[in-house]
Each structure stands twice: as C-alpha cells, then as structure tokens.
Amino acid sequence: MDIALFGGSFDPPHIGHEEIVRLALKNLDIYKLFIMPTFLNPFKNEYFLEPNLRLNLCKKLWQNLNKVEICDYEILQNRPVPTIESVKFLYSKFNIKNFYLIIGADNLNNLYKWYEFNELKKIVKFVVATRNDIKIPSNLQKLNLNVKISSSNLRKNLDLNFVPDLIKDDVFKIYKRINMEKIIKKIATLLDEKKAENIEIIDMSDKDYIAKFVVIATTLTGKHSASLLDELSTTLKPMGEKFLNVETSDEWSVIDMGDILIHLMSEKYRAKYNIEEFLDKLKKGEN
C-alpha cells in the first residue's frame, strides 16, 4: 500500500494548502492521503487557532474527497508531536510499501533539525511543494505550487481571498470572535488598572441579545466613571473601535460598541438593577 502524509499547523488552512492537496491527489499514485493537523508545531511556542478549530476546518475542506482521511492523531496527544512519531503511528496501522511525506520547500534548510531525521529519511520519500523560488534538489519529487501565501501572512493580514471558499464564513467568524476577545481583555485590563471594581464579562454570543458580550464594572464616583469613559475611548480608538452610542450619568453609564456593551455603575445602582441576574436568566431561557 502506498500512502502520503500532509501534516502541518493549518493555522488556518488556506488556498496554498488546498492546492497542495489537489496536486498530491493528482500526481501521487497512492491509496490514501492523510492530512494531519498538529497540536503545536514542535518549532513554535504557540498556535493561533485552537487545535480542534483547525481540525474541524480541515474536515470541512477535505474529508469528503476521495482517498483523503483527516487524522487527529497529533491533536489527541495534546502536545507537540515530532513527524517521525506520526509516521510510525501510520506504519503501525497499515501495511505500507511507499510512504510519501509532503513538506513545503521552506522546510528544506532545517530538515536536519527534525527529531530523528536520519531515521525519518530512511522510511519516507519526501515530496516537496515548491515555494518562493526555493531550489529543490533534483532527487526529490516536486509538487509545483503556484500559490504564494502562508498562514502567518494570512493571520497578520486577514484577506479572505486566500481562504478556500468552503470555509470563508467560518474563518471570518472565528477571526471576528478572536479579535473581540482581545478587545474584551483590553477593556477588562484597563478597568482593573483604573480601579473599577467587580468587573464581570458575560458571553451572550449564543443568545438573541443586543450584544455578543456585556461588560459590567462598579465605579467609585461619578467623576471616576467619567474618567473611565475617557480612558476607554482613548485606548480603544487606535484599535479601530468606536462608541456607537454613550449614555452617561453619575450613577450609570452605558457604552454601546455594537457587539460589546459596557455598563459602568455605582455600587447602589448595580445592586438595585442586578443586570447579571437578568442576563443569567436570559441565558438559561427564563422569562
């Protein structure tokens, strides 16, 4: 049996990955192409999208293709997994004659750093996807890739033109939520640093509510509330965030940012109106 393994972070999957899969199925005479997202690249310290998010995006893209199987082996290990371990895992499951390992040309210079590389090169045949005019040794099989994109560039500059059509909406929603969570964290940190008390963040994204997130904080005085309002405006504006509407008073200020709603309340008003209890009932489906 001849198989191929295409592993990677897929953080997120992009049209370059899509083209590699297409070329592999077209040019390699194989029984099965295994696509295996990493839990965490052994040469990196962090991932952008959670492992299961990346796994599900890969499944949506490729699991219905003939000869393709999405493998969750590395993600299930819950740790960085060296390539040779994944290769040996597949050898343990199948009677393999030829094992093709698909890599990007940008990996060639550092292949010798891969864990147990000398053993790895004895049990696989490297297939190299071309990239950025990097020279590929003549003894290695090539996949001539014409797409110039990387996941790191895609993360930096979210351009949906580089995202496969099948997952564009998913990726956009994921990025939007990640960005929103960064803004929420920024808001909470600022409020804490400026002495607001009992800061609470309520996720309403799974409910039909006017905002996805609600932030509630207790202020000390009317002057304190006004100061917090100014600080939030100054901090969030460079991030491209706008206040769509602001209603202020000494006891209660409400800032409408569209998907985020901020309540700055005096201790007396917070106890009196108990927004947290109202939202909790809404989340539970109570009237």
Secondary structure, DSSP 4 states (H G I P E B T S, - for coil): -EEEEEEE--SS--HHHHHHHHHHHHH---SEEEEEE-SS-TT-S--SS-HHHHHHHHHHHHTTSTTEEE--HHHHHTS---HHHHHHHHHHHS--SEEEEEEEGGGGGGGGGSTTHHHHHHH-EEEEE--TT----TTSEEE-------HHHHHHS--GGGS-GGGHHHHHHHHHHHHHHHHHHHHHHHHHHTT-EEEEEEE-TTSSSS-SEEEEEEESSHHHHHHHHHHHHHHHGGGT---SEEE--SSEEEEE-SSEEEEEEEHHHHHHH-HHHHHHHHHTT--
